[in-house]
Amino acid sequence: MSKDWVVVPTCLPLVLRRCRGCASERFRASGNFRVNANHKLIDAWLLALCTVCGETTKLTVLERMNVRSVRPELLDQLYNNDPGLTAELLQDPVVRRRNRIALDWDNAWRLDTRGSDQLEDEAIEVSVNFAARIPVRPARLIAEGFGPSRVEVVRMITERNLVSAVRLSGKLSGDFTFTLKR
């Protein structure tokens, strides 16, 4: 039997970066952008607020770019504080590397099993798809999808009752398939 699961983001992830005001390490993306034009050059930042003290930090999106080289649609999204652009930019590895940030996806995603959480067949093949690049441990997904504890899922992996073409230890953020043998 074959089943399809989807890992879906429920909200924006927290931004991991040290706060200058309180030494906290978590910021919440506000969804607002600050755009500054100086003659023909433009700068744009995504604003994020510290979860503890409310201090604002700026995440660089555009830096000293010629206005004509920026797509008009992107400029409209920046000026209108487009929430879809915020999610897109947080996923962009170039923006994350430029600002030296990481993302905390805890409590920001859910697993949609589409009602297929019963273990009734001898062998079940499950295809896991990611709606966004969310790093999650496969053992946690399988435990959440089928119900056993993560320790039991790890035991099933070591006993080869759970097999996959990809390694099921560590974190994955790309689509994969696994087979559960009963």
Stockholm file with secondary structure:
# STOCKHOLM 1.0

chainA/1-182         MSKDWVVVPTCLPLVLRRCRGCASERFRASGNFRVNANHKLIDAWLLALCTVCGETTKLTVLERMNVRSVRPELLDQLYNNDPGLTAELLQDPVVRRRNRIALDWDNAWRLDTRGSDQLEDEAIEVSVNFAARIPVRPARLIAEGFGPSRVEVVRMITERNLVSAVRLSGKLSGDFTFTLKR
#=GR chainA/1-182 SS CEEEEEEEECSCCEEECCCTTTCCCEEEEEEEEEEEEETTEEEEEEEEEETTTCCEEEEEEEEEEEGGGSCHHHHHHHHTTCHHHHHHHHHCHHHHHHHTCEEECTTSEEEECTTCCCCCSSEEEEEEEESSCCCBCHHHHHHHHHCCCHHHHHHHHHTTSEEESSCCSSCBCSCEEEEEEC
#=GC SS_cons         CEEEEEEEECSCCEEECCCTTTCCCEEEEEEEEEEEEETTEEEEEEEEEETTTCCEEEEEEEEEEEGGGSCHHHHHHHHTTCHHHHHHHHHCHHHHHHHTCEEECTTSEEEECTTCCCCCSSEEEEEEEESSCCCBCHHHHHHHHHCCCHHHHHHHHHTTSEEESSCCSSCBCSCEEEEEEC
//
